[in-house]
Amino acid sequence: MRTSKTLTAGLLVLALVSGCQGTSKKASAGGDGRAAAMPSPGGGQVQPGDQAWQIPDSLVAGSMELAGYADQVSVRSGEPFRLFVTSYAADFTVRAFRLGWYDGASAKLIWSSPTIPGKTQPKAILTKDRMVTAINWSPTTTVQTTGWPAGSYLLLLRASTGKESYVPIVIRSDTARGAVLIVSGVNTDEAYNGWGGYTLYNGPHRKSHDQRSLMVTFDRPYAYNPARGVLHDILPLVQLAERSGVRLAYATSVDLQADPAIVDGARAIVFGGHDEYWSLPMREAVTKARDAGTNLAFLGANSIYRRIRYASDPNGSNRIIVDYKDAGLDPWHTAPDTTVNWRQNPFPNPENSLVGMLYECFPARGAFTVHEPNFFLFAGTGAKAGSAYPGLVGNEADRAYPINGTPANLEVVAHSRTTCDSRHTFSDAAYYTVKSGAGVFATGSIEWVRALQGPDPEYGVGPASVAFAQKVTLNLLTALAAGPMGRTHPALGNLASVHDLATTSTGTGGAIDQ
């Protein structure tokens, strides 16, 4: 699940702290870990950090006024991709902004197009599976990416009328060997994408679950605030990670299936605020990496909750996400990749064997409450047993369960009283290690990444909570980059000390099938 909260594309403020006193440190012009000025595709200098990437609410274009999509969710630097854009009665331009720290500007202009004539594309197609697809659109332009650094990008479409829209894309790294790999959860972003009136949850009318899409495609624009997932769940993490100085690499959730070798030799794989939708090959690739010594970090909640598979369309493989959410509806109803929740039949395999915990509930609210103050990632925060950081638990939460699949050495480092509407439960943050030496850390809260950007009044996240989350995340990035965390910080199992129940009835995630 995901909140309906909309993040406006205003300035995202990041106060990087050296401790939890909120003191900030001036960034250098090359704060993304690269040279201060990188060669542009045209051979000159790219622009410095530029806040022109942001779209004011008043200039967000309507769903057919100006909208577009790319025919790839990611490409390597130097590979082209095609843009499909609809724009009625207005010419437009495209500018590519790479997200990062950039001395607080949050993005850097890498490329600009000439003016492109506007064209109204055909009405999108609604398939028998209630999938809205714009596969019938004609390509508008081909974008060359020669010289573009790997990273998370927003393509800013700007019409001559002043209206604007985004198209997200990732320039993926050639390899993550020796680096901390940040994975953009594009599957989850697409699952919640309501462009054309349908998502994997609802049809055109609210609460019309029986009219939901059974498949969704990347071959359509994103709905209002078309980079919502990027702004909420990736940008704050990228800002902090790029300013930290650790070596980074970039990929998407699709790449974990399409190019699983990208994780070979990675120091760590980091998942952002919301990465709910996983295919079987994705999970296999990440599990294999962990067992080879690659650290994992889940900086959200609700990870690996929905099991999906991909299908192809004329734009290529892995363009369609199949998720019937019901084995009885899925034609592959008895297969290992039948599209149900990972904890359901057939072939139940709950997420706790990889994340360490299970999805607990939505909508969650609570204060992140320290259980193990000596945990190495809490160093320098001043945290004590029982220290509470308001708002850091929300809007979805995970909990540790004493059940099959939970790592025997799971160390619960935070144990937080949490409300989910009328329910009262707990949210946990946890850590475990495996024989390869890899360490796995999970925050158990979607709000964690969003808090990295600054206070969030909606959830009661104030400066103290922001400072704590930033410092812990900085400690984490440093530890991830140093190599297998379990070799220097083996987990100290303590699940029994928090008395978590084995029953899932305390939350909204559903029962575990046997």
Secondary structure, 3 states (H helix, E strand, C coil): CCCCCCCCCCCCCCCCECCCCCCECCCCCCCCCCCCCCECCCCCECCCECHHHCCCHHHECCCCCEEEEECCCEEECCCCEEEEEEECCCCEEEEEEEECCHHHCCEEEEEECCCECCCCCCCCEECCCCCEECCCCCCCEEECCCCCCCEEEEEEEEECCCCEEEEEEEEECCCCECCEEEEECHHHHHHCCCCCCCCCCCCCCCCCHHHCCCEEECCCCCCCCCCHHHHHHCHHHHHHHHHHCCCEEEEEHHHHHHCHHHHCCECEEEECCCCCEEEHHHHHHHHHHHHCCCEEEECCCCCCCEEEEEEEECCEEEEEEECCCCCCCCCCCCCCCCCCECCCCCCCCCCHHHHCCEEEEEEEEEEEEECCCCCHHHCCCCCCCCCEEEEEEEEEEEECCCCCCCCCCCEEEEEEEEEECCEEEEEEEEEEECCCCCEEEECCECHHHHHCCCCEHHHCECHHHHHHHHHHHHHHHHHHHCCCHHHCCCCCCCHHHHCCCCCHHHCCCCCCCC
